[in-house]
Amino acid sequence: MKVQYADILIIGSGIAGLSFAIKLLRENPELRIVMATKGEVEEGSTRYAQGGIAVVLDQLRDNFESHIQDTLAASGGFADPQIVEMVVRQAPERLHELEEWGAHFDKNRKGKPDLALEGGHSVPRVVHARDSTGKEVARSLSAAALRFPQLEILSHHFAIDLHIYGDTPRCGGAWLLSPQGDAFPVIAPITLLATGGCGQLFSATTNPLIATGDGVAAAIRAHIPVLDLHTLQFHPTALYLPGKQPSFLLTEALRGFGAYVVNHDQERFLFATDPRGELATRDIVTRAIWKELSASGADNVFIDARHLDPKALEKAFPTVVAYCRLAGFDPTRVRVPVAPAAHYQCGGIYTDAHGRTIMPGLFAAGECASTGMHGRNRLASNSLLEALVFAHRAAKYILSHPPLLQAPSIPKSPLYMESGAPPIATIRIRKQLQQMMTNFYMGILDATEIIALASTQLHEFEMHLPNDVASLELRNLCVLALGVIENAESGEIFTNEKRRELALHTEKFWN
Ligand SMILES: Cc1cc2nc3c(=O)[nH]c(=O)nc-3n(C[C@H](O)[C@H](O)[C@H](O)COP(=O)(O)OP(=O)(O)OC[C@H]3O[C@@H](n4cnc5c(N)ncnc54)[C@H](O)[C@@H]3O)c2cc1C
């Protein structure tokens, strides 16, 4: 069996994984870093981000306190004020660093950053690259990372499970599945989980196919605390094309730009729920749309941008306009059908302010982490920012606390390498689970059937676990579904007092 060694193992090549690698290697070129990613390097939610990155840059019209208050308000009062303040105050520095690494963002006529307004923000503060900010971020970060020969990128390698070892457990790397179907361990004293979200748990999602919550499921299997899995954010305005996966997003910035949300009777019904109408936060707009859909029996509502200057609309949103036209809905001429779709996982693997999980040797950053930044609901364009800040914090921590030198022991072969298991109907069961989870969130299905399906499937995987990605993803989606439902049924959100307790445990375990 092949065994690979590294100083640091990074799982995931989105904004969190890539910026973490770049930061470490710029400051310590001696480090041997292995990055495993389950698809191509640039494939992940990062490259699909449209709106941008929230940063206070215009000190005349904006200030840190306002960004902090907007974030806390969106979070339903559950975000950790200390974390929010730290992230918001670090934002300008992290943005400039991103620019130094090669990212270009739009500028206005005066050569200053062109700041967009998005739902839940009091003032325009979203830095963007037209309406495809994520593409620019993914392009620049992957180009910058690939310049380091010490970074070994294993694309199409699927992280199956963490390697936990010792009487006082530590994380010593992870098991990967190669594209040829061979499982092997990467042994490293430091591991970063940067595996993104879990939108694929639902039938309608803006998340790419890779978003199956693998890192969170691996953490659950390793008994590492994960928090608030039920705080899943649905984006209110994804293009409604039944059966299309993933759903194409009509960015929040469109509503900031003046587009309306209307029902089949052309009414701007959102004002009945919130005086901010189209500019209310995502959770509020989504709930209002679901309410409208169940009252009217319709499958979708509409984004109406026909009253806006067509040239300005095309200039500001070239990707959205082109995509909608291709789908048969020219937004300058017709209303575009939209419906909510699963978009962002606000909860995740608990981390402290350094990105440390409770398990020594294991960090988490990006969408798979629960840092205290989002509470019940993430404010638009705060997630790319959060990923940058926590990747930075984790890298800084590692650089000032050099990892253990001794290599952890080689783990025993896991079950899946020994069993020649028969394939199962993964696609059918995945679709069934996705539809059930969507119905559960819309309030039209209770949890019983989901628990039965996921538990039966997990039981089957305990007997026979095929070594193919589709089965491993389904196993993770089942773990996630049970975790989400357990949290949703209690309805509780992890409080900041409880986070402080976990922070104390984390400190103790790491020392
Ligand atoms: C359509 C869309 C628009 C968005 N717009 C915005 C926006 O405007 N502003 C904003 O702030 N946020 C936005 N978001 C959210 C934001 O893009 C994500 O939260 C963020 O990019 C997540 O970054 P990440 O590095 O955590 O994960 P990702 O970018 O999703 O990367 C995850 C990585 O992990 C790898 N991976 C996963 N599982 C495994 C495994 N088992 N083994 C190996 N590798 C694995 C994947 O291959 C991938 O490389 C948007 C999201 C979507 C989907």
The ligand as a Tripos MOL2 file, in Angstrom:
@<TRIPOS>MOLECULE
LIG
   53    58     1     0     0
SMALL
NO_CHARGES

@<TRIPOS>ATOM
      1 C1        -23.5400   30.1940   -7.0120 C.3       1 LIG1
      2 C2        -22.8580   30.7140   -5.7840 C.ar      1 LIG1
      3 C3        -22.6680   32.0650   -5.6150 C.ar      1 LIG1
      4 C4        -22.0240   32.5540   -4.4690 C.ar      1 LIG1
      5 N1        -21.7880   33.9000   -4.3650 N.ar      1 LIG1
      6 C5        -21.0720   34.3470   -3.2990 C.ar      1 LIG1
      7 C6        -20.6930   35.7170   -3.2120 C.ar      1 LIG1
      8 O1        -20.9660   36.5090   -4.0950 O.2       1 LIG1
      9 N2        -19.9790   36.1060   -2.1230 N.ar      1 LIG1
     10 C7        -19.6280   35.2640   -1.1190 C.ar      1 LIG1
     11 O2        -18.9830   35.6850   -0.1550 O.2       1 LIG1
     12 N3        -19.9700   33.9590   -1.1910 N.ar      1 LIG1
     13 C8        -20.6570   33.4880   -2.2600 C.ar      1 LIG1
     14 N4        -20.9810   32.1640   -2.3310 N.ar      1 LIG1
     15 C9        -20.5010   31.2590   -1.2790 C.3       1 LIG1
     16 C10       -19.0120   31.0330   -1.4730 C.3       1 LIG1
     17 O3        -18.7350   30.9250   -2.8480 O.3       1 LIG1
     18 C11       -18.5560   29.7660   -0.7750 C.3       1 LIG1
     19 O4        -19.0110   29.7620    0.5490 O.3       1 LIG1
     20 C12       -17.0380   29.6880   -0.7510 C.3       1 LIG1
     21 O5        -16.5390   29.8180   -2.0590 O.3       1 LIG1
     22 C13       -16.6070   28.3560   -0.1680 C.3       1 LIG1
     23 O6        -15.2240   28.2400   -0.3260 O.3       1 LIG1
     24 P1        -14.5040   26.9610    0.2370 P.3       1 LIG1
     25 O7        -13.0640   27.1310   -0.0460 O.co2     1 LIG1
     26 O8        -14.9270   26.7220    1.6240 O.co2     1 LIG1
     27 O9        -15.1410   25.7420   -0.6110 O.3       1 LIG1
     28 P2        -15.2640   25.4540   -2.1640 P.3       1 LIG1
     29 O10       -14.8860   26.5940   -3.0060 O.co2     1 LIG1
     30 O11       -16.6090   24.8650   -2.3760 O.co2     1 LIG1
     31 O12       -14.1840   24.3220   -2.3700 O.3       1 LIG1
     32 C14       -14.3300   23.0610   -1.7690 C.3       1 LIG1
     33 C15       -13.1660   22.2210   -2.2070 C.3       1 LIG1
     34 O13       -13.1370   21.0120   -1.4680 O.3       1 LIG1
     35 C16       -12.9380   19.9180   -2.3400 C.3       1 LIG1
     36 N5        -13.5240   18.7400   -1.7180 N.ar      1 LIG1
     37 C17       -14.7570   18.5930   -1.1900 C.ar      1 LIG1
     38 N6        -14.9010   17.3550   -0.6980 N.ar      1 LIG1
     39 C18       -13.7440   16.7050   -0.9250 C.ar      1 LIG1
     40 C19       -13.2680   15.4030   -0.6690 C.ar      1 LIG1
     41 N7        -14.0260   14.4530   -0.0920 N.pl3     1 LIG1
     42 N8        -12.0000   15.0790   -1.0370 N.ar      1 LIG1
     43 C20       -11.2030   15.9730   -1.6530 C.ar      1 LIG1
     44 N9        -11.6020   17.2400   -1.9200 N.ar      1 LIG1
     45 C21       -12.8520   17.5950   -1.5670 C.ar      1 LIG1
     46 C22       -13.6210   20.3440   -3.6230 C.3       1 LIG1
     47 O14       -13.1470   19.5910   -4.7090 O.3       1 LIG1
     48 C23       -13.2080   21.8180   -3.6700 C.3       1 LIG1
     49 O15       -11.9160   21.9460   -4.1890 O.3       1 LIG1
     50 C24       -21.6070   31.6600   -3.4630 C.ar      1 LIG1
     51 C25       -21.8100   30.2910   -3.6320 C.ar      1 LIG1
     52 C26       -22.4250   29.8150   -4.7770 C.ar      1 LIG1
     53 C27       -22.6080   28.3430   -4.9420 C.3       1 LIG1
@<TRIPOS>BOND
     1     1     2 1
     2     2     3 ar
     3     2    52 ar
     4     3     4 ar
     5     4     5 ar
     6     4    50 ar
     7     5     6 ar
     8     6     7 ar
     9     6    13 1
    10     7     8 2
    11     7     9 ar
    12     9    10 ar
    13    10    11 2
    14    10    12 ar
    15    12    13 ar
    16    13    14 ar
    17    14    15 1
    18    14    50 ar
    19    15    16 1
    20    16    17 1
    21    16    18 1
    22    18    19 1
    23    18    20 1
    24    20    21 1
    25    20    22 1
    26    22    23 1
    27    23    24 1
    28    24    25 2
    29    24    26 1
    30    24    27 1
    31    27    28 1
    32    28    29 2
    33    28    30 1
    34    28    31 1
    35    31    32 1
    36    32    33 1
    37    33    34 1
    38    33    48 1
    39    34    35 1
    40    35    36 1
    41    35    46 1
    42    36    37 ar
    43    36    45 ar
    44    37    38 ar
    45    38    39 ar
    46    39    40 ar
    47    39    45 ar
    48    40    41 1
    49    40    42 ar
    50    42    43 ar
    51    43    44 ar
    52    44    45 ar
    53    46    47 1
    54    46    48 1
    55    48    49 1
    56    50    51 ar
    57    51    52 ar
    58    52    53 1
@<TRIPOS>SUBSTRUCTURE
     1 LIG1         1 GROUP 0 **** ****
